[in-house]
């Protein structure tokens, strides 16, 4: 059982600036369903060029290392697979406190929203990720070849 974290992602912003005294949905919700047809994406690409990338990425990575240990330690010991490849891709939603402490807000357990209502650079990033999974991960499994996802933008967590 191995756990990886993709080094790129995106930041979704709420429609209005956050105000802790305002419980209006436009201040709290970042879901793409809140974006009307004529509005542009409120998402930003998160990668090594992003401001404070290392600070945020290392905090996110730490949370997912802890989660990986929890999953591994509670994974059924009796489970065996006859498949060459099994993987679970999930899309985490992480929220940070004022002092930059990360919390997993939501863990989307199936393939994260793919290309719906995103800007061009995020669409490209998501297509690159899908290409890695389809062309590298699956092809290598079919051919019984070892793949090092670390060579394709992932960090091995466990």
Contact map, one row per residue, 1 for C-alpha under 8 A:
11100000000000000000000000000000000000000000000000000000000000000000000100000000000000000000000000000000000000000000000000000000000000000000000000000000000000
11110000000000000000000000000000000000000000000000000000000000000000000000000000000000000000000000000000000000000000000000000000000000000000000000000000000111
11111000000000000000000000000000000000000000000000000000000000000001000000000000000000000000000000000000000000000000000000000000000000000000000000000000000111
01111100000000000000000000000000000000000000000000000000000000000000000000000000000000000000000000000000000000000000000000000000000000000000000000001000011111
00111110000000000000000000000000000000000000000000000000000010010000000000000000000000000000000000000000000000000000000000000000000000000000000000000000011110
00011111100000000000000000000000000000000000000000000000000000000000000000000000000000000000000000000000000000000000000000000000000000000000000000000000111000
00001111100000000000000000000000000000000000001000000000100000000000000000000000000000000000000000000000000000000000000000000000000000000000000000000000111000
00000111110000000000000000000000000000000000111100000000000000000000000000000000000000000000000000000000000000000000000000001000000000000000000000000000100000
00000111111000000000000000000000000000000000111000000000000000000000000000000000000000000000000000000000000000000000000001001000000000000000000000000000000000
00000001111100000000000000000000000000000011111000000000000000000000000000000000000000000000000000000000000000000000000001000000000000000000000000000000000000
00000000111110000000000000000000000000000011110000000000000000000000000000000000000000000000000000000000000000000000000000000000000000000000000000000000000000
00000000011111000000000000000110000000000111000000000000000000000000000000000000000000000000000000000000000000000000000000000000000000000000000000000000000000
00000000001111100000000000000100000000000110000000000000000000000000000000000000000000000000000000000000000000000000000000000000000000000000000000000000000000
00000000000111111100000001111110000000000100000000000000000000000000000000000000000000000000000000000000000000000000000000000000000000000000000000000000000000
00000000000011111000000001101100000000000100000000000000000000000000000000000000000000000000000000000000000000000000000000000000000000000000000000000000000000
00000000000001111100000001100000000000000000000000000000000000000000000000000000000000000000000000000000000000000000000000000000000000000000000000000000000000
00000000000001111110000000100000000000000000000000000000000000000000000000000000000000000000000000000000000000000000000000000000000000000000000000000000000000
00000000000001011111010000110000000000000000000000000000000000000000000000000000000000000000000000000000000000000000000000000000000000000000000000000000000000
00000000000000001111110000100000000000000000000000000000000000000000000000000000000000000000000000000000000000000000000000000000000000000000000000000000000000
00000000000000000111111000000000000000000000000000000000000000000000000000000000000000000000000000000000000000000000000000000000000000000000000000000000000000
00000000000000000011111000000000000000000000000000000000000000000000000000000000000000000000000000000000000000000000000000000000000000000000000000000000000000
00000000000000000111111100100000000000000000000000000000000000000000000000000000000000000000000000000000000000000000000000000000000000000000000000000000000000
00000000000000000001111110110000000000000000000000000000000000000000000000000000000000000000000000000000000000000000000000000000000000000000000000000000000000
00000000000000000000011111110000000000000000000000000000000000000000000000000000000000000000000000000000000000000000000000000000000000000000000000000000000000
00000000000000000000001111111000000000000000000000000000000000000000000000000000000000000000000000000000000000000000000000000000000000000000000000000000000000
00000000000001110000000111111100010000000000000000000000000000000000000000000000000000000000000000000000000000000000000000000000000000000000000000000000000000
00000000000001111110011111111000000000000000000000000000000000000000000000000000000000000000000000000000000000000000000000000000000000000000000000000000000000
00000000000001000100001111111100000000000000000000000000000000000000000000000000000000000000000000000000000000000000000000000000000000000000000000000000000000
00000000000001100000000011111110010000000000000000000000000000000000000000000000000000000000000000000000000000000000000000000000000000000000000000000000000000
00000000000111100000000001011111010000000000000000000000000000000000000000000000000000000000000000000000000000000000000000000000000000000000000000000000000000
00000000000101000000000000001111111000000000000000000000000000000000000000000000000000000000000000000000000000000000000000000000000000000000000000000000000000
00000000000000000000000000000111111000000000000000000000000000000000000000000000000000000000000000000000000000000001100000000000000000000000000000000000000000
00000000000000000000000000000011111100000000000000000000000000000000000000000000000000000000000000000000000000000000000000000000000000000000000000000000000000
00000000000000000000000001001111111100000000000000000000000000000000000000000000000000000000000000000000000000000000000000000000000000000000000000000000000000
00000000000000000000000000000011111110111000000000000000000000000000000000000000000000000000000000000000000000000000100000000000000000000000000000000000000000
00000000000000000000000000000000111111100000000000000000000000000000000000000000000000000000000000000000000000000000000000000000000000000000000000000000000000
00000000000000000000000000000000001111110000000000000000000000000000000000000000000000000000000000000000000000000000000000000000000000000000000000000000000000
00000000000000000000000000000000000111110000000000000000000000000000000000000000000000000000000000000000000000000000000000000000000000000000000000000000000000
00000000000000000000000000000000001111111000000000000000000000000000000000000000000000000000000000000000000000000000000000000000000000000000000000000000000000
00000000000000000000000000000000001011111100000000000000000000000000000000000000000000000000000000000000000000000000101000000000000000000000000000000000000000
00000000000000000000000000000000001000111110000000000000000000000000000000000000000000000000000000000000000000000000111000000000000000000000000000000000000000
00000000000111100000000000000000000000011111000000000000000000000000000000000000000000000000000000000000000000000000010000000000000000000000000000000000000000
00000000011110000000000000000000000000001111100000000000000000000000000000000000000000000000000000000000000000000000011001000000000000000000000000000000000000
00000000011100000000000000000000000000000111110000000000000000000000000000000000000000000000000000000000000000000000001001000000000000000000000000000000000000
00000001111000000000000000000000000000000011111001000000000000000000000000000000000000000000000000000000000000000000000011000000000000000000000000000000000000
00000001111000000000000000000000000000000001111111001000000000000000000000000000000000000000000000000000000000000000000000000000000000000000000000000000000000
00000011110000000000000000000000000000000000111111001000000000000000000000000000000000000000000000000000000000000000000000000000000000000000000000000000000000
00000001000000000000000000000000000000000000011111001100000000000000000000000000000000000000000000000000000000000000000000000000000000000000000000000000000000
00000000000000000000000000000000000000000000011111101000000000000000000000000000000000000000000000000000000000000000000000000000000000000000000000000000000000
00000000000000000000000000000000000000000000111111111000000000000000000000000000000000000000000000000000000000000000000000000000000000000000000000000000000000
00000000000000000000000000000000000000000000000011111000000000000000000000000000000000000000000000000000000000000000000000000000000000000000000000000000000000
00000000000000000000000000000000000000000000000001111111000000000000000000000000000000000000000000000000000000000000000000000000000000000000000000000000000000
00000000000000000000000000000000000000000000011111111111100000000000000000000000000000000000000000000000000000000000000000000000000000000000000000000000000000
00000000000000000000000000000000000000000000000100011111110000000000000000000000000000000000000000000000000000000000000000000000000000000000000000000000000000
00000000000000000000000000000000000000000000000000011111111000000000000000000000000000000000000000000000000000000000000000000000000000000000000000000000000000
00000000000000000000000000000000000000000000000000011111111100000000000000000000000000000000000000010000000000000000000000000000000000000000000000000000000000
00000010000000000000000000000000000000000000000000001111111110000000000000000000000000000000000000000000000000000000000000000000000000000000000000000000000000
00000000000000000000000000000000000000000000000000000111111111000000000000000000000000000000000000000000000000000000000000000000000000000000000000000000000000
00000000000000000000000000000000000000000000000000000011111111100000000000000000000000000000000000001100000000000000000000000000000000000000000000000000000000
00000000000000000000000000000000000000000000000000000001111111110000000000000000000000000000010000000100000000000000000000000000000000000000000000000000000000
00001000000000000000000000000000000000000000000000000000111111111000000000000000000000000000000000000000000000000000000000000000000000000000000000000000000010
00000000000000000000000000000000000000000000000000000000011111111100000000000000000000000000000000000000000000000000000000000000000000000000000000000000000000
00000000000000000000000000000000000000000000000000000000001111111110000000000000000000000000000000000111000000000000000000000000000000000000000000000000000000
00001000000000000000000000000000000000000000000000000000000111111111000000000000000000000000000000000000000000000000000000000000000000000000000000000000000010
00000000000000000000000000000000000000000000000000000000000011111111100000000000000000000000000000000000000000000000000000000000000000000000000000000000000011
00000000000000000000000000000000000000000000000000000000000001111111110000000000000000000000000000000000000000000000000000000000000000000000000000000000000000
00000000000000000000000000000000000000000000000000000000000000111111111000000000000000000000000000000000000000000000000000000000000000000000000000000000000000
00100000000000000000000000000000000000000000000000000000000000011111111100000000000000000000000000000000000000000000000000000000000000000000000000000000000011
00000000000000000000000000000000000000000000000000000000000000001111111110000000000000000000000000000000000000000000000000000000000000000000000000000000000001
00000000000000000000000000000000000000000000000000000000000000000111111111000000000000000000000000000000000000000000000000000000000000000000000000000000000000
00000000000000000000000000000000000000000000000000000000000000000011111111100000000000000000000000000000000000000000000000000000000000000000000000000000000000
10000000000000000000000000000000000000000000000000000000000000000001111111100000000000000000000000000000000000000000000000000000000000000000000000000000000000
00000000000000000000000000000000000000000000000000000000000000000000111111100000000000000000000000000000000000000000000000000000000000000000000000000000000000
00000000000000000000000000000000000000000000000000000000000000000000011111110000000000000000000000000000000000000000000000000000000000000000000000000000000000
00000000000000000000000000000000000000000000000000000000000000000000001111111000000000000000000000000000000000000000000000000000000000000000000000000000000000
00000000000000000000000000000000000000000000000000000000000000000000000001111110000000000000000000000000000000000000000000000000000000000000000000000000000000
00000000000000000000000000000000000000000000000000000000000000000000000000111110000000000000000000000000000000000000000000000000000000000000000000000000000000
00000000000000000000000000000000000000000000000000000000000000000000000000011111000000000000000000000000000000000000000000000000000000000000000000000000000000
00000000000000000000000000000000000000000000000000000000000000000000000000011111100000000000000000000000000000000000000000000000000000000000000000000000000000
00000000000000000000000000000000000000000000000000000000000000000000000000000111110000000000000000000000000000000000000000000000000000000000000000000000000000
00000000000000000000000000000000000000000000000000000000000000000000000000000011111000000000000000000000000000000000000000000000000000000000000000000000000000
00000000000000000000000000000000000000000000000000000000000000000000000000000001111100000000000000000000000000000000000000000000000000000000000000000000000000
00000000000000000000000000000000000000000000000000000000000000000000000000000000111111000000000000000000000000000000000000000000000000000000000000000000000000
00000000000000000000000000000000000000000000000000000000000000000000000000000000011111000000000000000000000000000000000000000000000000000000110100000000000000
00000000000000000000000000000000000000000000000000000000000000000000000000000000001111100000000000000000000000000000000000000000000000000100100000000000000000
00000000000000000000000000000000000000000000000000000000000000000000000000000000001111110000000000000000000000000000000000000000000000000000000000000000000000
00000000000000000000000000000000000000000000000000000000000000000000000000000000000011111000000000000000000000000000000000000000000000000000000000000000000000
00000000000000000000000000000000000000000000000000000000000000000000000000000000000001111100000000000000000011000000000000000000000000000000000000000000000000
00000000000000000000000000000000000000000000000000000000000000000000000000000000000000111110000000000000000011110000000000000000000000000000000000000000000000
00000000000000000000000000000000000000000000000000000000000000000000000000000000000000011111000000000000001111110000000000000000000000000000000000000000000000
00000000000000000000000000000000000000000000000000000000000000000000000000000000000000001111100000000000001111110000000000000000000000000000000000000000000000
00000000000000000000000000000000000000000000000000000000000000000000000000000000000000000111110000000001111100000000000000000000000000000000000000000000000000
00000000000000000000000000000000000000000000000000000000000000000000000000000000000000000011111000000001111100000000000000000000000000000000000000000000000000
00000000000000000000000000000000000000000000000000000000000100000000000000000000000000000001111100000111110000000000000000000000000000000000000000000000000000
00000000000000000000000000000000000000000000000000000000000000000000000000000000000000000000111110000111100000000000000000000000000000000000000000000000000000
00000000000000000000000000000000000000000000000000000000000000000000000000000000000000000000011111111110000000000000000000000000000000000000000000000000000000
00000000000000000000000000000000000000000000000000000000000000000000000000000000000000000000001111111100000000000000000000000000000000000000000000000000000000
00000000000000000000000000000000000000000000000000000000000000000000000000000000000000000000000111111000000000000000000000000000000000000000000000000000000000
00000000000000000000000000000000000000000000000000000000000000000000000000000000000000000000000111111000000000000000000000000000000000000000000000000000000000
00000000000000000000000000000000000000000000000000000001000000000000000000000000000000000000000111111100000000000000000000000000000000000000000000000000000000
00000000000000000000000000000000000000000000000000000000001000000000000000000000000000000000000111111110000000000000000000000000000000000000000000000000000000
00000000000000000000000000000000000000000000000000000000001100100000000000000000000000000000011110011111000000000000000000000000000000000000000000000000000000
00000000000000000000000000000000000000000000000000000000000000100000000000000000000000000000011100001111100000000000000000000000000000000000000000000000000000
00000000000000000000000000000000000000000000000000000000000000100000000000000000000000000001111000000111111000000000000000000000000000000000000000000000000000
00000000000000000000000000000000000000000000000000000000000000000000000000000000000000000001111000000011111000000000000000000000000000000000000000000000000000
00000000000000000000000000000000000000000000000000000000000000000000000000000000000000000001110000000001111100000000000000000000000000000000000000000000000000
00000000000000000000000000000000000000000000000000000000000000000000000000000000000000000111100000000001111110000000000000000000000000000000000000000000000000
00000000000000000000000000000000000000000000000000000000000000000000000000000000000000000111100000000000011111110000000000000000000000000000000000000000000000
00000000000000000000000000000000000000000000000000000000000000000000000000000000000000011110000000000000001111110000000000000000000000000000000000000000000000
00000000000000000000000000000000000000000000000000000000000000000000000000000000000000011110000000000000000111110000000000000000000000000000000000000000000000
00000000000000000000000000000000000000000000000000000000000000000000000000000000000000001110000000000000000111111100000000000000000000000000000000000000000000
00000000000000000000000000000000000000000000000000000000000000000000000000000000000000001110000000000000000111111100000000000000000000000000000000000000000000
00000000000000000000000000000000000000000000000000000000000000000000000000000000000000000000000000000000000000111111000000000000000000000000000000000000000000
00000000000000000000000000000000000000000000000000000000000000000000000000000000000000000000000000000000000000111111000000100100000000000000000000000000000000
00000000000000000000000000000000000000000000000000000000000000000000000000000000000000000000000000000000000000001111110000100100000000000000000000000000000000
00000000000000000000000000000001000000000000000000000000000000000000000000000000000000000000000000000000000000001111110000000000000000000000000000000000000000
00000000000000000000000000000001001000011000000000000000000000000000000000000000000000000000000000000000000000000011111000000000000000000000000000000000000000
00000000000000000000000000000000000000001110000000000000000000000000000000000000000000000000000000000000000000000011111101100000000000000000000000000000000000
00000000000000000000000000000000000000011011000000000000000000000000000000000000000000000000000000000000000000000000111111100000000000000000000000000000000000
00000000000000000000000000000000000000000000000000000000000000000000000000000000000000000000000000000000000000000000011111110000000000000000000000000000000000
00000000000000000000000000000000000000000000100000000000000000000000000000000000000000000000000000000000000000000000001111111000000000000000000000000000000000
00000000110000000000000000000000000000000011100000000000000000000000000000000000000000000000000000000000000000000000011111111100000000000000000000000000000000
00000000000000000000000000000000000000000000000000000000000000000000000000000000000000000000000000000000000000000110011111111110000000000000000000000000000000
00000000000000000000000000000000000000000000000000000000000000000000000000000000000000000000000000000000000000000000000111111111000000000000000000000000000000
00000001100000000000000000000000000000000000000000000000000000000000000000000000000000000000000000000000000000000000000011111111100000000000000000000000000000
00000000000000000000000000000000000000000000000000000000000000000000000000000000000000000000000000000000000000000110000001111111110000000000000000000000000000
00000000000000000000000000000000000000000000000000000000000000000000000000000000000000000000000000000000000000000000000000111111111000000000000000000000000000
00000000000000000000000000000000000000000000000000000000000000000000000000000000000000000000000000000000000000000000000000011111111100000000000000000000000000
00000000000000000000000000000000000000000000000000000000000000000000000000000000000000000000000000000000000000000000000000001111111110000000000000000000000000
00000000000000000000000000000000000000000000000000000000000000000000000000000000000000000000000000000000000000000000000000000111111111000000000000000000000000
00000000000000000000000000000000000000000000000000000000000000000000000000000000000000000000000000000000000000000000000000000011111111110000000000000000000000
00000000000000000000000000000000000000000000000000000000000000000000000000000000000000000000000000000000000000000000000000000001111111111000000000000001000000
00000000000000000000000000000000000000000000000000000000000000000000000000000000000000000000000000000000000000000000000000000000111111111100000000000000000000
00000000000000000000000000000000000000000000000000000000000000000000000000000000000000000000000000000000000000000000000000000000011111111110000000000000000000
00000000000000000000000000000000000000000000000000000000000000000000000000000000000000000000000000000000000000000000000000000000001111111110000000000000000000
00000000000000000000000000000000000000000000000000000000000000000000000000000000000000000000000000000000000000000000000000000000001111111111000000100000000000
00000000000000000000000000000000000000000000000000000000000000000000000000000000000000000000000000000000000000000000000000000000000111111111100000101000000000
00000000000000000000000000000000000000000000000000000000000000000000000000000000000010000000000000000000000000000000000000000000000011111111110000000000000000
00000000000000000000000000000000000000000000000000000000000000000000000000000000000000000000000000000000000000000000000000000000000001111111111000000000000000
00000000000000000000000000000000000000000000000000000000000000000000000000000000000000000000000000000000000000000000000000000000000000011111111111100000000000
00000000000000000000000000000000000000000000000000000000000000000000000000000000000110000000000000000000000000000000000000000000000000001111111111000000000000
00000000000000000000000000000000000000000000000000000000000000000000000000000000000100000000000000000000000000000000000000000000000000000111111110000000000000
00000000000000000000000000000000000000000000000000000000000000000000000000000000000000000000000000000000000000000000000000000000000000000011111110000000000000
00000000000000000000000000000000000000000000000000000000000000000000000000000000000100000000000000000000000000000000000000000000000000000001111111000000000000
00000000000000000000000000000000000000000000000000000000000000000000000000000000000000000000000000000000000000000000000000000000000000000001111111100000000000
00000000000000000000000000000000000000000000000000000000000000000000000000000000000000000000000000000000000000000000000000000000000000000001100111110000000000
00000000000000000000000000000000000000000000000000000000000000000000000000000000000000000000000000000000000000000000000000000000000000011001000011111000000000
00000000000000000000000000000000000000000000000000000000000000000000000000000000000000000000000000000000000000000000000000000000000000000000000001111111000000
00010000000000000000000000000000000000000000000000000000000000000000000000000000000000000000000000000000000000000000000000000000000000001000000000111111111100
00000000000000000000000000000000000000000000000000000000000000000000000000000000000000000000000000000000000000000000000000000000000000000000000000011111111100
00000000000000000000000000000000000000000000000000000000000000000000000000000000000000000000000000000000000000000000000000000000000000000000000000011111110000
00000000000000000000000000000000000000000000000000000000000000000000000000000000000000000000000000000000000000000000000000000000000100000000000000011111110000
00000111000000000000000000000000000000000000000000000000000000000000000000000000000000000000000000000000000000000000000000000000000000000000000000001111111000
00011110000000000000000000000000000000000000000000000000000000000000000000000000000000000000000000000000000000000000000000000000000000000000000000001111111100
00011110000000000000000000000000000000000000000000000000000000000000000000000000000000000000000000000000000000000000000000000000000000000000000000001100111110
01111000000000000000000000000000000000000000000000000000000000000000000000000000000000000000000000000000000000000000000000000000000000000000000000001100011111
01111000000000000000000000000000000000000000000000000000000010011001000000000000000000000000000000000000000000000000000000000000000000000000000000000000001111
01110000000000000000000000000000000000000000000000000000000000001001100000000000000000000000000000000000000000000000000000000000000000000000000000000000000111
